[in-house]
Amino acid sequence: MKEIQKLICISCPKGCTLEVTVDGDTVVKVSGETCKKGVDYAEKEISDPRRMIATTVRVKNGFHPLVPVYSLQPVPKPLIQNVLKELRKVELTAPVKQGSVVLENVLGTGANIIASRDMPAK
C-alpha cells in the first residue's frame, strides 16, 4: 500500500520539503528536492534513520561536574534513548582529555562516544 510522507531534508542549508511516496519500506518516488542530496536523504531516512548524539557525562573531581560528549558516527534513531541510558551510567575521573573515548562501539552500533573538551581536575 503506497503512502506519502513529508520530510524536511537536513542534508544542506536549503531545508527542502520533500514528499516521499513509500510502499512499505521502499521509496517509490521523491519530489520537492532541489539537489540529489534530497533523494539520498529521503531513502536513508525511510530505511535506516540515524542521528548524531551530543550530551554530557558526569566527571568526578573535575573543574566542572559535567563534560560534553558526542558520537563520532550517527547511531540508529530507535537506539538513541538506550545510548543515553548507557551514558547516564558513565562517570569519568578528571582530568579528561578532549577526544578521549568515553564509550567505544556503544550498544554495538559502531559509534564511539568521545569527550568534546578538556576537563581539568580541581
Rosetta blueprint (number, residue, H / E / L):
1 M L
2 K E
3 E E
4 I E
5 Q E
6 K E
7 L E
8 I E
9 C L
10 I L
11 S L
12 C L
13 P L
14 K L
15 G L
16 C L
17 T E
18 L E
19 E E
20 V E
21 T E
22 V E
23 D E
24 G L
25 D L
26 T E
27 V E
28 V E
29 K E
30 V E
31 S E
32 G L
33 E L
34 T L
35 C L
36 K H
37 K H
38 G H
39 V H
40 D H
41 Y H
42 A H
43 E H
44 K H
45 E H
46 I H
47 S H
48 D L
49 P L
50 R E
51 R E
52 M L
53 I L
54 A E
55 T E
56 T E
57 V E
58 R E
59 V E
60 K E
61 N L
62 G E
63 F L
64 H L
65 P L
66 L E
67 V E
68 P E
69 V E
70 Y E
71 S E
72 L L
73 Q L
74 P L
75 V E
76 P E
77 K H
78 P H
79 L H
80 I H
81 Q H
82 N H
83 V H
84 L H
85 K H
86 E H
87 L H
88 R H
89 K L
90 V L
91 E E
92 L E
93 T E
94 A L
95 P L
96 V E
97 K L
98 Q L
99 G L
100 S L
101 V E
102 V E
103 L E
104 E L
105 N L
106 V H
107 L H
108 G H
109 T L
110 G L
111 A L
112 N L
113 I E
114 I E
115 A E
116 S L
117 R L
118 D L
119 M E
120 P L
121 A E
122 K L
